[in-house]
Amino acid sequence: MSTTVDIPPHIQERCNELGSGVSYAVKVLRTRLSGDPLLGTPQGEPSLYTVEIDGDTFEDCPALQVHYAYGPPLLEEGRAEIRGITATQLPVTGDDDRDQVPDSRLEEIAVRQVTGAWKRIETWLREHAPVSFASLQAGASREEIDRAEGELGVRVPAELKALWGLHRGVHSSVGAAFLQDNAKLMTIAEAIDLHRHWGEVYDDHLWDRRWIPVCTLGEHSWSSGLYLDAGTGEVWSWDEFANRQVEFESLTSYLEEMADALEVPSLAGPDKPSLVDGALAWGLGSEPA
């Protein structure tokens, strides 16, 4: 008996954004999943899987990661649903490659993905968490972003520029730490200050100029948070003991995972989104989001 594989409208829109080749590749994958729903790799959470699509296999299609749900507890028996599509970056072969000019097409895709994911988050905040929504600052101008890039002394990835163009950060106010793990989106000025601070206090073994701070865990502390590696595109965590580890393959993955968790809380893991006096919190509130 074949499996029914659903492709929701927003996923079809994402395919169209990424190019005609993506739509065709996903249709082929849909056919394969209908015959073998366990084709993908389990992602730890029940019913969630990821499958890789080689971009060389399909014309006008970058390499993809397709995230889907299959069967209980998220879906009924015999059903699968594609829930996310991420265009992966070109491989990095060494440190000398990290400063090469990035592929413009992948940059355009990353910008669309980050913008789409953030718009989903923003829409949710506006409707359900007005206190957190009110903490958002206005977007930065291209000139402001260019100046920041000059002060950082490193090429800012297109996806972070896109995020800054939407909002240059958040105000230091109640409800501002609304990102996953109750993290706070840093302002551009804060990111520059912390970037400069790392360069002053850490030696070459603990510091790389390509690390751009994105958010802090908590509202008023630099002791832990997430940064974007401008060389690889990965999102890493840091803490006060200088521990570093990869948390997400890209800024896109981080924001899409949050958007998915807001729209489908069962995807959020142990710390579910909740509301505290009109603010979004993760694993803290008594009122389910």
N, C-alpha and C positions, 0 to 999 in steps of 0.2 A: 504493500500500500504506500503510495507516494505521500510526501509531506507537502502541505500547503505553505508556501513561502510568501509572506506579505512584504511589500515595499511601500512604506507610508509616503504620503505626498511630500513631506519635507525632505525625505531621503532622495526622492526622484528629483526634487529641485536641486539638491546638492550635486547629484550626478550631472545635471544639466550645466551647473556652474563649472564643474571640473572638466567638461568637454564631452563631445559626442562619443569618444572612445570609452569613457567611463560608463556611460549608460549601457552600451553594448556589453562591456565586461561584466557588469552587475547582472544583466539579464542572463548571460551565460552561467554565472555563479548561481543564480536563482534556480536554473534548471538542474545544476549539479546538486544543490542542497535538497531539492525535492526528492532526489533519489538517495542521497546520503547526508542527512542532517547533522551527522557527527563528523563532518569533513574538517571542521575547524579545530583550533586548540582551545581547551577549556581555560577560562580566565579566573578561576578561583571561586567566583560567585556562582551559585546554582543556575543553570540554564543559559549562561553567557559563554560565547565562543568568539574567536577571532580567526579569520582566514586571510592569508596573504595572496595578492594578485600581482604577478610579475608584469611590470609595465611593458616589457619587450614582447609579450604575447599578443597584445592588442594595439592596433594603430591609434595614435592620439590619446594614449592612456598612460599616466604616470604609474609608478608602483603604488599599490594601495594596501591598506589594512581595512578589512570590512568586519564590523562587529555585529553579531546577531544573537538573538535569543531563540532557544528551542525548547519546547515542552515545559512541563511543570518545574518549578512553581510559578514562573512568570507567565507562561502561556498554557493553553490546554493541550492535551496530547495530540500529536500529529500536526502541530502548527509551529512555524518558525517566522521570525520577523527581523528584517535587517534594520539595525538601530543606529548605525554610525558608519561613516566612511572617512578615512584619513589618508591623504596623499603623503607618502613618506618622502623624506629628503634624499638627495643623492648621497651615496656613501662617501665617508671621509677616510682617506687612506693614510694620512699622517699629518703632523703638525704644520708642515709647510703648505698643505692644501687648505688649511683652515681659513686663510686670508684671501683665497681666490675669490674672484667675482662670482656671486651666486647665480644660479640658473634663473633667468627672468621669469620663465613660465611657472616654475615652482614657487617663486616669490608671489606671483599673482594669485596662484591657488591658495597659498598660505594666508594671504591678506583676506581673500573671500571667506576662508574657513574661520579665521579668528573673528572677523566682523560678524559672520552669521552666528557663531556660538555666543559672542558677547551680546548681540541683540536679543537672543533668546533669554539670557540671564537678565538683561535689563528689563525686558518685558515682564518677566516673572517678578522682579523686585517692585516694579511700578504697581503691579496688581496686588501683591501680597505683603510686601515689606517696605512700606513707604518711608520709614525712618532710614533704612539702609539706602534706598534709592535717593533720598535727599542728600546723602553724604557725597555723592558723585560730583566731582569737579567737571568743568567744561573741557572740551577737547583742546589739545595743543595745536598751534598753527604749524605749518611746515617749517617756517623760520625758527620757531622755538625748538622743534625737533632737530633741525640741522645744527643749531647752537649746542644742544645737548650732546649730539654725536661728536662735535668738536671737543667738548669738555671731557667726554669719556675717553676720547682718543682711540675709539674702536668702531668698526662698522656696526650700526644697530640693525639687527635683523628686521626684515620687512613686516613680520607679524607683530613685533613689539611696536614698531612705528604706527602700525594700524591701530593697535590698542590705545596708544598715547593720543592718536588723532581723535579717538572717540572720547576718551577721558584722560586727562593728564595725571590722574590720581584721585584720591578721596580726601575730604576734609577730616581733620582730627575731631570727630564727633561720635556720639553714641550711635552704635549700629554700623560703624565704618568697617569693622573687621568681619566682613560677611563672606569672604571667599572660603573655599573648603579648608577645614582645620582651623576655622576662625582666623584666617589670615587677612591682612590689610594691604590693599593695593597702594604701593608707595607712590608719592608724587615724583615727577621727573627730578625736581630739585633734591629730594631725599635720596633718590637712586644715585645721583651724581655725588652727593656728599658721602654716602656709604662706600661707593666705588673708590673714591679718593682715599677714604679712611683705610680700606683694606690695603691699598697700595703703600700706605705709610707704615702700617703696623705688622704686615706679614712679609716673609721672605718669598723667594721665587718658588719654594716647594709648597707653600700654602696659598699662593695667590697667583691668579692668571688675569691679565688685563681684559680678557674676553668675557669675563663673568660680569653680567649686568644684573644688579638686584632688581627684583620685580615686586615682591611683597614680603612683609614681615609677619611672623606668627605672633599675633597680639598687636595692640594699637600703638604702644609707645616704646618698643624694644627693638634693638638691632641684634639681639643675641641669637636669633634664629629666624629662618625664613626660606624663601625660594629665590634662585637666580637663574637667568637664562644664559647658557653658554653660547655666545655669539658665533663660535666656531663650529659647533656640532648641531646647534638648535635644540639640545636637550635642556630640560628643566631639572636643576639640582636643588637639594636642600642643604642648608648649612646650620650649624649650631655654635654655641659659645666655646666649644672645645675644638673647633676647626674641623669637625667631622663633615664629610661631603659624601653624597650619594645621589645617583640618578633617581628621580621620582617619576618623571614623565618624558616620553620621547620627544615632545615638542610642546610649545605654548598652546598650540591648537588642541592637542590631546587633553591638556589640563582644563582648558575652558569648556571643551565639548563634554568632558566627563562631568563637570559641574552642572552644565546645562541639562544633561541627561538625568542627573540625580535630582534636580529640582522638578523636572517634569514627570519623572518616574522614581519616586523615593526608594523603591525597593532596590535600585541600582547603586545606592549610596554606600553600601557597606554598613559597618556598625554605627557610625555617626551620621544619623539621618538629619536632613534639614528640618529646622523647627523655627518657631517665631517667639521672640521675647519682646513684648511691648512694641510690636510693629517692626522689629528688626530681625533680619535673618541670622540665625545661629546654627551651629552644627553640633548636635549631640548635647545641647545645653537646655533647651526650652522644654516646657511641659506641654506646649501647644503644638501639635504636629503641623507641619507646613502644608 
